[in-house]
């Protein structure tokens, strides 16, 4: 009797209807029966015979064993195990190193765990004011970036792989000729310099090439904040907010708990006032005025959603309401108040102006007003004014000098550099990190001009990205866990960046 596997029998519904897999099955063709009997491409009919099945399983088991032996070859790695451990290393016992990670103008103090000489985990340094033992998602992801196989692993000239010696041979003669011209036509484009050693290198560079220019650009920057403080105080200053001392906090389109400023330390300080540890403890109050939902908005006690274009009007209306208060009228702010009274209109915002103004005045010296980086310089200037009028300056708000004594907007500097490239004034461009061909404003068309207008361009980067594709040379960069450096935190605290492992791909630093 012929055996048909159960899997291929035609199922019959309770109502008696039959279903077919195809028209061939309905026609009951011999070819279809043959396919059913040999459902597997090979050895299916032999599986019905007990003797052949044993032989088939024997052959399959042998082939799988041979395949497994082939796959068990130890892969070749550049990271080699310790042949001889040093006296400070105990297998299974981690060692922790203090370091710092820079991201834009931010520097986060870290404690990095090392297991048998390999960095494995990153946590905040409790003794560093920027982290206070906590970190953010960018810091946590940096350990994966170190071992990312997509990182740039070699020097490139165009699309051709070269050695570091090939580049130094080219650079020796090329920059010698630029030295003779005092650096005419030489430009350097970097991110925000918050390293004392790199700043010293820059000063030496300018001495050797006095006619060269060094441009700083970050796609996400604090230009508006610095311009606002420069307008208010006559010099670019950085505000620092003591959220742990504030009873009332007003956020003007600022996600200070997640994405802006010293978000990690801000969250630590702010959360202290949200924990009830005593019977008479009072929570702080958070007012948020924003255009899009944020982490800070989610934590708000009161949230007002406004269009980005209306936020400035709301702040001016609030300032007018506060400055009309008799006890605050003695402040020397008459020229500013006259301008505010003319431009402000409190009517559309109803109780949100009167109630917030009353709460801020009631908590003079114990409140904070903070503005987001997306807001224009005028908003930041008014925020500084209100913090001063409300008595917050010196109590819950303090200021420190910026890294640069002279403030110049990054976007304006990038526009000027792009204009020089378009005019053919730039012969050599060094790009230290960043990806301006991707994140520069689209109307500048920076990538195309870099490719077509700059004869010699050298790009230092962790990845081969859009900027590398249009540069003449690409130098693979060393990760921050592979290199020595230093960084200055947001509040001016300096810290040492120390490596935990040799550069995996012989990367270089700025």
Secondary structure, DSSP 8 states (H G I E B T S, - for coil): -----GGGS--B-TTS-B--SSHHHHHT-HHHHHHHHT-SSSSTGGGGSHHHHHHHHHHHHHHHHHHHHHHTS----SS---SS--TT-BTTB-EEEEEEEEETTEEEEEEEEEETTEEEEEEE-TTSTTTTT---HHHHHHHHHHT-TTS--SEEETTEEE-HHHHHHHHHHHHHHHHHTTTTTEEEEES----HHHHHHHHHHHHHSTT-EEEE--SS--HHHHHHHHHHHSS-EEEEE-GGG-SEEEEES--TTTTSSSHHHHHHHHHHTT---STT----EEEEEESS--HHHHT-SEEEE--HHHHHHHHHHHHHHHHTSGGGTTSS-HHHHHHHHHH---GGGTHHHHHHHHHHHHTTTSEEEEE-TTS-HHHHHHHHHHHHHTT-BTTTEEEEE-SSSS---HHHHHHHHHHHHHHT--SEEEEESS-HHHHS-GGG-HHHHHHHH-SEEEEEESS--HHHHTSSEEEEB--GGGS-EEEE-TTS-EEEE--SS--TT--B--
